Amino acid sequence: MSFRKDYIDYKETVDYSNPDFGNGLDFSGKSETEIQNLFSEILAIGMKGLCFSLYEDGQKPGDIITEEQVRRRMKIIAPYTKWVRSFSCTEGNEFIPKIAREYGIKTLVGAWLGNDPEVNEKEIEGLIQLSKEGYVDIAAVGNEVMYRKDLTEDELLEFINRVKEAIPESIPVGYVDAYYEFTIKPRITEACDVILTNCYPYWEGSIIDYSLVHMKGMYHQAKNVAKGKPVIITETGWPSKGESFKDSHPSSENALKYFINTQLWSQQEDIDIFYFSSFDESWKVGAEGEVGAYWGLWDKNEKLKF
């Protein structure tokens, strides 16, 4: 069961003999303690980007979140990331880029678009205002709207162009979706200044041993149609608990391995990645099943899991 099951239909055939598609570290000879120590070392070096998890246990989208809560969580993650990604510009999400600035963290700020015109208008206006106030380094107009089929291409393009015309030209504007959407939606790809792609080997049933090469294939599929534009992986991660999906199995060990390989590739090849996610969020079980609540590096009580 997965709302991402359609990803399976768009799996790219990867040439595993290509040296650019390495499988990452060989963990076969490493103990659990050695893997945990390596995780700690890499985390201390710092990530390029991290998706901000806003909601505490018992909260969900639609709840109004306080500035104090955002500030507390930002303080926890600030030592470990250079960028932070937010998903909305309302209901307390607007505090995320403002507080990130206080910590010297750059921001990828998203307007959450769906099938409610009133909400969409508030989100777009919020993104424009935050951009004009200087809190946005990259503006994301929508997240997986094409995947969910909440808007038509023309409607999304209208929002993208509206934001581009309204905010300072120095701020790149993009749209976030699964990697394959940029292949099959060329007009959207053309409209974006930057390609913002979600890449989840887990949701394509990848075994952990080939998860890195699988994710690289996703990235390169988006890059091949980007026509030289920057490509940023806006979400990728591996859950530490929950139901398996085909050959993808959640566990603390697999989550550690995936994080390590992802971050080493990001550092070695200078690939911009926003890891998903900062904190476990219980509300996500509604969309993804039990596994949805266990994507964080920190647990729902804001304690580092590994």
Steps between C-alpha positions, in 0.01 A plus 500: 500500500650831394386825353830489308431166333487669159876557528542135407362568154777746423810315619800576283723222373841564654830382356660356812834461322529878462757626751287811558236277660698359791318318777666690782677349799528129556353451847542123510804507727382779730340449839188685613715719724734587212205598280353715778838670556530573128151651506600727788815612319312584182221677687761711681648607165156627406242453227447729204128505564230362730121495472340669801244288686257742661249286687525355851319183603126567483535787252428494128482730197226754560605559860648839582860459616669747730821690439641350820457146367673583173782673685555203731524254213718731290747527788532120504578458131693824440847354573452228240374666181580788268152518345149427622191426293148603601181376334248777561476874565202503739385365839839556665713372212584864422715506814736234359695715251500799734651306789738314267645838405584564865720190494662587167319215324393541137143422400304314238148624568197323359143609435272200558251479214199270482142498381375783724525835314474704821787314665708522181455878492619536861801278431606689188461837667696370799786382280510832317503697826777289656703536180465877494597516868826318425434165668503281187807370316306263271124514449308175444154539346317183598603152612394187307193678365529318167547168677186553706315650201376789715558753221533498123830583334361833386388590851840414647682691228287804573605488866867452409498795262311716747762443767788558256352834399431611858823419686857630453669357191793384714284229660478180291151356465427128464241231557541182708395158374615145436794480263303348211246785492768727352543253216131470417408866569747697284307828523539499877868413472547790259323745732723420799826680574609200707383138490384385845466123501389243758687170482389205713651157427296370794171575322622314193567182696879520481709272718725701729821369339407668170313799639774752429547399138123502461478853636781614273304370204201710605720808534660452159162452334399845622840644413478367145195716428610805702687658205780622723279636777597416859346178634436467873377188675233650722406177680665166552517276804436160651262412786626340820183306580170391346371282218727376223427604143591222257877450554539822702516426873487763774747462785741712698792327330367563150416861583856551623651342189286706266579824681874429499514415130281793402708750693833364377380523141373853563839603637716321245305600188373837626137395462244721674268286713231581755476194720154387609451557776597675821243364751259206501142619448214279617233662279661352188365153577174609339658540158770233505409244766713433807822561310403865447575586861867393494694702243672735745859512617353611834199327654163660575636608840789684329765251609763387250398146401837354410 
